[in-house]
């Protein structure tokens, strides 16, 4: 008998039940892995299913388009309001781009030294001049009197605009409900006092870029240039109040944007780059699989299977935008490069496990015991090496911008998925299919 079974000879029946229970668990885990992989493959690949319900969000370097970089002039803005104004501008530009009809726009902000930039990626854009004209205007905020005639609301423009507002801020009332504080300069305070005086009991509408934002009710004549918006009967949620503050600040404070750079990517050149990087990724994956099969033979078969499962699961993760946790996630050439790099790193864990398992077999352990010991001893190296990579990817993601962020995100997520793949997929298959 195998020496590892000697201690169980007296209680042989008990040992048999424990082993059968363990095998049953591994079968269940393996079936779940296969089902999840199959669903992910359907989600990622077939055009008639996956792409129909959630198409890939691709960057302009993969489908062509234009990247516009704007400098945000914050010279007339109080430093404490920088983040609010920049966020509000981003939100306004997003609404402008969406109304223009650009497919999958990507709007980001970046801080370079003491200045801020607004980066607008327009995938597949055709009329560049019209897009630049529409995007490049400073947000326009104005107040309008509102009268309800039957089922329709009639809005009458007034001379109260965003240039009279000195700032908007978020606060809370005595019931701890979010409210928005609004402050006018001296000239705006007089206009606002007159406007509220003749609209007591009525609603005063707020428009940004000719788009309706809110219509707070005027309860009394307001003097002094300070007002608060409570959000009606149910009140604001914190998110609603925060967004209103950002939009008010974007349209109120003087923060013009200036186009400083633009880059155009031809659609044919982008398609050629996409084909090349996909070809490189497929060839690289096949070469890695061949190496594992030749060098590790039977064990290499498990590594190859685990690598295919890892690839499918990772692609599903990226396509879903990390299940919605990364809003606006866009796959770019740099992101694909990070993913391909993570494929090679995914095999590292299997190599460490296999080499350690071979050492345990040379010591005379049974296969099942050698596999268990191999995983246990290799795990520390796998954990430390992958953790250092994840930390590096995190630093790149949070302290850089543009294409480097995409590279860091796909690399970091890929490494995390590869750790789970080594722990669950490879280990489950080895335990299930290798007998003592």
N, C-alpha and C positions, 0 to 999 in steps of 0.2 A: 504494500500500500504506500501511498504518498506520505512522507514523513509529517506533512502538515496536518494529516488527518488522524494521527495516532491518538491525540488527546480526546478525540470524539468517538473512539471505538466503543467504549462502554455505553455511551448514550447515542448510538447510531441513529435511532429513529428521530430523536430530537434534532440532530444535525441536519437530517434530510429535510425536515419541515422548515427550518430556518433558511436553507438554501433555496427551496422551492418558493418561499415567500419573497426572497430577494429577487429571484428570476422573474416572478410575476410583476413585481414593481418595475423592473427594468423594461419589461415588455410594454407596460402601460406608458412609461416615459418615452420609449422609442416610437410608439404609435402616435403619441401627441406631437413629437418632433416632426414626423412624416406629414401629419395632417397640416400643421402650421406651415411647413415648407411648401406643401402643395398649394395651399391657399395664397401664400405669398407669391409663388410663381405665377399663378393666374392673375394676381393683382399687378405684378410688375410687367409681364411680357405681352400677353395677347391684346391686340388693339381693340378687339370687339368687346372686351370686358374691362380690363384694368384702365386703359387709357380713356375709355368712354366716361367713366365715373370720376376719375381723378387723373388728369393728364400730368405728365412730367412738367415741372416748372423749370425751364431751362434758361440759362443766362444768355446775354446777347452774343457772347463769344462762341456759343453753340448754334444759335439760330440767326445771327446777324442782328444789326440794329445800331443804335447810337447811345453813347454815354455822355451825359452833360454834367459838368462840375460847376457849381455856383459858389461864390464867396458870399457869406452872410455878413452884412455890415451891422455890427452891434455897437457902434460908437455912440449912439444916442440912447442906449438901453442901460439901465442899472445892472451892475454885474450880478446881483442876486436873482435877476429875472432872465439870465442868459438861457438856462436850460428850458424854462417854460416857453420862451419866445422861439427857440430853435425847434422844440417839439411841436409847437403850434404851427410854425411854418411848414414843417414836414407833413403834418396832417392836411394842411390846406393844399399843398402841392400834390399830394396823393389824390385828393378829390378832383383837382384840375386834370390830372393825367387820366384818371378813371373816366371823367366826363368826355375826354378827348377820344377815348376808345382804344387806347394802347393795350395790346395783349400782354398780360403778365408783367406790368411795370414793377421795378424795384427801386424804392426810394430809401436812401440811407443818409445819415449825417456822420461827419468825422471831425474830430478836433485836431488841429495842427498848430502846436504852440499855443498862442493866445487867440487864434482865430478859428472860426467854424466853417465847414463846407457842407454843402448839400449836393449829394450825388444822385443823379436820376438816370437809371438804365432803362432805355426804351427798346425792348426786343421787337424786331420786325417793323419798326417805324418807317414810314415812306415820306410823308411830308414834313421834313425836318424844320423848315422855316416856320411853319404854322405852329408846330409843337413848341419851339423856342419862344415864339411870340406869346403863346398862351401861358406857358410856365413862368416866363421871365417878368411878370408884373407883380408888384407888391400887393399883398392881400388887401381887399377893400371892404371895410366894415361900415355899416350904416344902420340907423334906426328908422323904422317906418310905423306910422299910425295904422292901426288895424280896425276895420269895421266889418261886421258880419252882416251880409245881405242875403237872406234866405239860407241856402246851403253853401254859399260861396263867401270867401273872405277877400276883402278888398284892401290892398296895402297902398298907403300914400307916403311917398318919400318925404323926408324932413331934412333939415340942414345939420342935423346931429350925426356926425360921422366918427370913425375911429381915431381921427387925429386929435380929438378933444379928450380922449381917454388917457390917463396917465398910468393906469395899470388895473389888472384884475387879479384876485387872489382867492384861494379856497379857505373857508372857515366853517365853523359849526355853531348851531344855535343852542339854546338852553336845553333842548331835547336831544342834543348830540346828533342832529341831522345835518348833512352837508349843505352849505349855502355858498353862493358866489358873491364876493364883495367887488364893487365896481367904483372906481374913483375918477372924477373928471377934473380938468383944470378949471381955472376961474371963468374963462369964456364958456367952456362946455357946461359948467354948473348952471349958468344963467339960462342957456338954451334948454338944458334938461329940466330945470325948474318950471319953465314955461310949458314945456311939452307934457310933463306929468300933470301940471295943473289943469290942462284942458282934456286930459284923458283919464281922470279918476274913474275907477270902475271898469275901464277898458283894458285891452291888451296892447302892449307896445312890442312890436316884432323886431327881432335882430336878424340882419342878413349879412352873410359873409360871401363875397364874390357872387352876389345876386342869388345865393342859395339860403333858404330859410334855415335858421339855427334854433331859435327859441322865441316864445312870445309870452314873457312874464306879465302878470296882471298888475296894474297900477292901483294900489290901495289908497294912496294919498299923495298930495303934492309934496315933492321931495326937494328940499333946499340944501345948500351947502356942498353939493357935488359928490356926496357919498350915497351909494345905493346898494341894496342887496337883493339877490335873486334867490328865492327859496325853492323854486321848482314846482309850484302848484300844490294840490291836495296831498298827493302821495310823496312829494319831495323828490330830490335827486338821489341817485346812488352815488357813491364816491367816484366811480369811473365816469359817470355822466357829468358830474360837477367838475372833475379834473379836466376832461376834454373841453368843456365849455370855457374854462379859464384859459387853456392853451390857445383856443381859437380866438378868444377875445384879445389876448395879448398879441397874437400873431397879426391881427388886423388893426390893433390899436397902436402898438409901439412902433417906432420908426426902425424897421429892420429890413431895408431893401436888399435884394439879392442881385448879384452881378455874374453873368456867365464868363468864366475865366478859362474854360477848356472844354473841348468836345472831341470825342473819338468815335469814328464810324467803322463798323465791322461788316464787310460784305457777306451776304448770306451764303454765297457759294464757298467762300473761304472758310466760314464757320462750319459748314457741313463737311468740308474736307478735313478740318481739324478734328471734328467729332468722329469721323470714320477712322482716322489714324489712331486716335487714342483708344477707341474701342478695340481696334485690331491689336494694338500693343497690349491692352489688358487681357484679351483672350489668349494671345500667344504666351504672355508671361504666366498666366494661370495654368495653361497646358504644360509648359516646361516645368513648373513647380510640381505638378501632379506626376509627371513622368519621373522626375528625380526621386520623389517619395516612393513610387512603385518600384523603381530599380534598386534603390538603396535599402529600403525597409521591407520590400517584398509584401508579405501578407499584411503586416502592420501598416504599410503604405496605403493599402486599399482603404483602410479606415480613415486615414488622414485625408485621402482624396475625396472620400464621401463627405467627411466633415467640412472640407473646404468648399465643396459645391453648396452644401446646406448653408454655410456661413455667407457665401456670396449672395444667395437668393434672399436670405433674411435681411442682410444689410441693405440691399437695393430696395426692398419693401420699406425699410425704416426710412431711408432717404426720400423715397417717393412720397411717403405720407407726411413729410415735414416733421419727422420724429413724433408722429401721432399728434401733430398740431402744437407741440411744445415749442417749436421754433417757427413763429409766424413769418411767412414770406420766404421760407427756405428755398433757395434757388440753386440748382446744380450747375456748376461751371466747369471749365477745363481744369482749373486748379482743384476743385472739389473731387473730380474724377481721379486726378493724380493722387490725392490723399487717400482715396478709397483703394486704388491699385496698390499703393504702398502698404496699406493695412492688410491686404491679402497675403503679401509675403510675410508680414509679421504674425498673421494668424497661424502660419505653419510652424513658427518658432516654438509655440507652446507644445505642439505635438512632438517636435523633435526632442525637446527637453524630457517629455514624458517617456517617449520610446527609449531614449538612451538610458534613462534611469531604470526603466523596466528591464532592459537587457542586462544591466549590471546586477539587478536583483536576481535574475534568472541564473546568472553565472555563480551566484552565491548558493544556489541550490533550492531556492524557493519555488513552490508550485506557481503555475501561470497566474491563477487568480490572486494569490498572495503577492506575487511580483508586480502585477498591475496596480493593486491597491497601494503597495509601498512606493511604486514609481510615481503615482499621482501625488501621494502625500509629500514625498521628498522634492519633487519638481515644482510643486505649487509655490514655494517660497520664492524661487527664482522667477517664475512666471509672474507672480504678483508684483515683485519689486520692479522688474524691467518694464512691464506694462504700465504700472503706476507712474513711473518717471516719464514715459511717453505721453500719458494722459495729462500730466501736469504741464509738460511743454506745450501740448496742443491747447490747453486751457489758457496759458499765458498768451499764446499767439492769437487766440480768438478774442480775448477781452482787451488786449492792448494794441491790436493792429486794426486794419480796416481793409476794405475792398476784397480782392481775390484771396488774400492771405487768410481771411476769416473762413472762407469756404474750404480751403485746404485743411485748416486746423480742425474745423467741425467734423468733416468726413473722416479724417485720420483719428481723432479722439473717439468718436462713436464707433468706428470700425474696430479699434483696439478693444473697446469695452465689450462689443459683441463677440470678438474672437476669444476673450477670456471665458465668456459664458459658453461658447462653442466647445472649448477645450474641456471645461468642467462637466457639461451635461452631455453633449453630442458624442464626442470621442469616448469618454469614459463609459457611457451607457452602451455603446456598440461593442466596446471591448469586453465588458462584463457579460453581455448577452450572447455574443457569438464565439468567444474563446473559451474552450473547455479546459479543465485541468489536465 
